[in-house]
Amino acid sequence: MEAKLEENRVEETNDPNSSSSSSSSPIQSRKWTQNYSLKNLILEELKLQRGIILPLIVLYITWFARITITTAFLGRLGELSLAGGTLAVTIANVTGFSVLNGLSAAMEPICGQAFGAKNIKLLHKTLVMAIILLLISALPIAFLWLNVDKILIQLGQEQDISMVAKKYLLYLLPDLLIYAFLCPLKAYLSSQSITVPIMLTSGIGLVLHVPFNFLLSRAKGLEGVAMAVWMSDLVIVILLALYVSIAEFRNKGNWKEGGWWEQSLPDWVKLLKLSGPCCLTTCLEWWCYEILFLLAGHLQNAKQSLGVLAIVINFDYLLYSVMISLSTCASVRISNELGANQAGRAFKSAYISLGTGIISGFIGASIMVSARGIWGHLFSHNRGLITNVKKMLLIMAIVEVFNFPLSVCGGIVRGTARPQLGMYANLTGFYLLALPVGVILAFKLHLGLAGMLIGFVVGSMSCLILLLVFIMRIDWDEEASKARIRTSMPEEVDHNDYKDEKNSVVPNDIKTSSL
């Protein structure tokens, strides 16, 4: 293809009938070369991102599938087990897994930049520190789960449902220990753009989750369903640990680089400074949707409102697997390039990722609108509920238009090791705007569930605008310099990709094409 384009360009230049004069031909040539170089850069970046995103999408779909399977087996045990178990799953996600996932997200910028800088020691020590941090964090979470029945009863929950929820969480406790290894291992690999092993091990965990549930639910009932969850996760952890060990010990492996137990106080300070905002950003997002469910329970005809919201959010969960994959990919690509001191390529990755997020948002919204006629029928035969689902999916589709690029923006700021920007945006957009506006529209103006979702449209849009402003103000050269310091990059790092003294954010191949 390249040869054909070059041949056509030469023919145009030599054509005596061509309208171009000899003086203008070099200008046309430079323009053609510049456009072609830019196109190559974009295609190269999209190819790199595709290799990261597709396995991650499969990974998160398997995770949601496991939740669905767990819910299905709880339903087979009766109404009380379903109510108490579903409540326990919600509590586990909100108070446990969201916290551990958020804390481990701090590994993305550190490990991603360390990988770009080829600082293997920093990769190793960060993995160990993250595991220790999550193990320590699991202790207060476990204490909360052991006393969850008392808390739920104080909050007005029925005693029998509260006791079932406690029993489920009691048998789920080992999963906190397993997650303390699972989250760092996934972040360790994904920050190096290694996502296929994570996808394959998650697929194996999903396949085993069904027989685990079938055997254990028959043998131990509710407790068996909870045990099946952590047993599936344990299989994934063992497989990932084996993969990392083999990869590190094989020929030309990185185990010999060391760094595993060389943590210093500054290393811990760096991790903790990032883990706090990352954790809060993740938790604020998860908690906001749980608050939405609580508020929906106070609407008129609350039972139908909750049913409609549950069906609508299930569609959002499917799209969320794509959103979080795009976000992780943006974080990994940007952190890798900044770690390699490639400010221009980090800039390119950020804006290509953002463009992908915008396009994906419109595609996701279109799919949601197209499927609104059949989605409600998959969950219920109630005509009133199905009609309301159709209406709410239209509003939720608008939310998704903003949520996709919003997730990518979160990945961009995380990749630059500035997750606090995402935290500020979430606080402002969702808690200062979305929830208050939703409450006013739902309860004061009597718009019901539609009013709440409109509030989320306002919140998502505001959050996106804030993050876009933050991103447009990023000095990519400065971020590359910070990454260099953060990863203790050696002096021999190649700077040839940037010819000017100030390390311009314009990549070398584009710059030279316009000379």
C-alpha angles and dihedrals in degrees: 000000000000092000092050092052091048091049092052091049092052092048091052091050093050096042107113090205093055114121091221116100122221090254093056097046095081089052091051089047092052091048092050092048093048093050092046092049091049091049090051091051093052093047091047092051093047090051091052092048093048090058090056101037103049097057090044092053090053089047095055093042089056089050092054090044089057090053090051091050091049091051091049093054091046088054090054089060095060142269096292093050090048093050096044095040094048089049089050092050090052092049091047092052096044100042102026123020096035089054094048093044091049094049092049090051087076086073092067098073095035098045093036093054092041090054091049090050091046089236097151094172091061090050091053098045092047091054091053093044092050092052091050091047093051093046090054092045091052092065099071089040090055090049090052092050092050090057099036094112092061091048093049093049090050088052091055100262118146114265098233093051090046092053092050090050091052092049091052093048091046091060091042093058095099088063090069089060092045092048089054086068100030098058096048092045091052092046091046092056099037092051086062091049090252103137107138094078090051090051094048095048091047089052090053089049090053093049091051093043092075098054091040089056094043095052099037097043089054092047102040107009116210092004090054093055090054091048091051089060096057093038090058090048090048091057090052092049093050092049094047092047090051091049093050092046093049092045092049096046100041123100110302088008123156101236092097090058088077125195095134095121101019097101117149133191093261089053091055091046091054092050095046093047089057099036094060097057092038091053094046092048092053094043094046089055094047094043093050092063091046089053087051089058092048092051092047088058089066096054124104109273087018094177093061093041091054091047092050092046092049091053093046093047090051088064089048089054090058092052091043089067087064094042095053091045091054090047094050091046092052091049093049096046095046095044091048092052095044090049089053089051090245100140094166094052091047089053090050093048091050096053095040088051090050091050090050090050093052093049091045090051092058091044092050092048091049091052091049092051092046093050097044092096094060104026096080092049090061090065108029146011093212107120095206092051092047091050092051091047089057091053096045093048089060091057093041089053088062089051090054092053087065098032095064098056088037091060090048091051089053089054092048095054090043090053090055089052091247102114091149087078089063090047092053091047093050092048092050099039102040107024102032096036117012099049098039093045090045092051092049093049094043101043107019099038092031096232091137120197091351089061091053092051091047086055088056090051089056092045096048092047092049092046091051093049091052093050092046089054090049092049095047089054094053114121099214094193090054091048090052089052091050090050089051090055093042093054096037089235113201121242094247093072109130115254097176093109088072116051103181122080095243095057093241118214089235107100117241096243092056093043095052092048091064096049 
